[in-house]
Amino acid sequence: MIVTARINVESPAGRKIVRELEKHHKVVEIDNPLPDVKTYSINEAYERGLDQLTTHYCVDIRKLKSKL
């Protein structure tokens, strides 16, 4: 029989339970789901950074970059 449990690891008690389960690696399989967060490619991150710098300094950073 297989039992599925959802444990809140943000609490000390939850972390303690998970640590105890990890000790029994032959019979316990722990799945850590990935968070539902958007990931960005390096180019997307770079463009977002340029956008933030442009907004912060009120100067188009892309134009400054082309002059260097």
Contacts in CASP RR format, 6 or more apart in sequence:
PFRMAT RR
TARGET T0000
AUTHOR 0000-0000-0000
METHOD contacts of the structure
MODEL  1
MIVTARINVESPAGRKIVRELEKHHKVVEIDNPLPDVKTYSINEAYERGL
DQLTTHYCVDIRKLKSKL
7 14 0 8 1.000
7 17 0 8 1.000
7 18 0 8 1.000
8 14 0 8 1.000
9 15 0 8 1.000
9 18 0 8 1.000
18 30 0 8 1.000
21 28 0 8 1.000
21 30 0 8 1.000
22 28 0 8 1.000
22 30 0 8 1.000
40 48 0 8 1.000
50 61 0 8 1.000
50 62 0 8 1.000
50 65 0 8 1.000
53 61 0 8 1.000
54 60 0 8 1.000
54 61 0 8 1.000
54 62 0 8 1.000
END
